[in-house]
Amino acid sequence: MSRELFTTWSDYQSAIDRLLALATKHIWIYDEDLGMLHLENPERIEMFKRPLAAVPHDCLRIALRNTVSLQQHRRPLLQRLLTTHSHNSAVLQTPDQLAHLRDSMILVDDVHALIRFDRDQPRCKLLIDEPEDVMPYRRRFEEIWDEGGTPVSPTTLGL
């Protein structure tokens, strides 16, 4: 069990790697646009594959305030992953009434989390094996997800 605070972007990136390496069941992400998560890294994409291969449904949820970069094919590795695992992953653009929210979170297996307090700052906390501390963030994520929004497809429809 541990709690750590970070204040630099490099520490934030290291915390993302540490967190994703722990994932076995599910990964839930709430973020502005995935820009600061740098998920287009092949090593990070590989970290997503383990839980996606193990869990038949509802493994990966991504709620974004802005989906332009995902929809305009600026994240091909992530799009390929989401297409391959469309049966157990979902991406949602949150509704306009949530646009004022400035935080970001990655939740892993209900016991680990990385919470960035403001989308423009690296200040964050990493929670490892802290189920009681993670639970309020899980509830918050579920509330955000339940607000609805627009489902985002990883593929482009066309003729």
ABEGO torsion letter per residue (X at the ends): XBBBBBABAAAAAAAAAAAAAABAABBBBBBAAGAAAGAABAAAAAAAAAAAAABABGABBBBBABAAAAAAGABAAAAAAAAAAAAABBBBBBBAAAAABABBBBBBGGABBBBBABAABABBBBBBGBAAAAAAAAAAAAAAAAAEEBBBBABBBEX
